[in-house]
Amino acid sequence: MSRDPYVQLNAKAWLFRDALKRHAWPSQITLTRVKLYKNKAKTPLPEALLKRQFKTCFMYVALNGHAAKWDDGKPAMDRPKKKRKAGATREHRSPLAYALDTRDSSTLDMVREAISHKQVLLAYQPIVQASNTKRPAFYEGLVRVLDETGRIIPAKDFMGAVEDTELGRQLDVLALELGLQALAEQPGLRLSINMSARSIGYAPWMDCLQRGLTRAATIPERLIFEISEKSVVQVPEIVQGFMEELQVKGMSFALDDYGAGLTTLTVFRDFDFDIIKLHGSFSRNISQDGSNQVIASAVAAICERFDMHSVASRIESPADAQMMADLGFDCLQGFAFGAPTISPPWKQRKSDAA
């Protein structure tokens, strides 16, 4: 069998397998992406490598440092790019990209309408003490919008499209207004509100915060801001200064979704968070998952050493709740203790009294 480092596109499938077998993984091979048209292959490729619903497929081939050649003899990197036809739009070139753009545009329109008509509300979910799950330690206010039919749309369905836009900042303002109003009306309530680090420099948001803190003397000590780890690492210096300024006034800060992405341990050292919320992916079925038990136990131990409260989110079963409590978590959050609701207990009591 030929050891020619160049692989023609019309080669048989076994040539690709032979190339993979001849080189060690991973230090002695170069991975090169090669486009293979179905009508060029003389023998069918394995089903795992060839998805029949596409005209083309991609596979990575070990070529020992050489680039693949096309069947006309030219190196892949030298092959001229196919010119787009005059008048061809982006959606004609990429139906998937067009569908995604259309979806995002529709989402932006929905959120824009909800904001303009003040159709934004908070859904409240309890966070309970691990040692006493019957009584909430505090609540989290999760932003929701209403669509044109009046349906309640959760943040996961729109936040990805708006979080980096002006609409995201406007949503932060409305969520903060609703949270401050709830704190002013309920003196015994402790509430966490989600915010983006980008909102720190957004004047309407800061104005809303300053006005709200003057509504009652106890509001600062009952307000918790949740900032995602992703948001924190984007502008760490700004977040640090903001936290220091408001913690002096009695406010608390929670690091949300810890472990969701490229996690770093420096947040424990460099930021004086009051609460660390472990990402829910580590909580699900943790009673049966030894790997997640090790990770969660380490996070709980670090929180204890840094004098931070630890919260395990997305707890959905009594077994997982007990495991998290045994691992040392201070508080628990999830459907096991209550789903987010726009009718929290204090609103129900007010409605019953009326």
Disulfide bonds with the S-S distance in Angstrom:
none
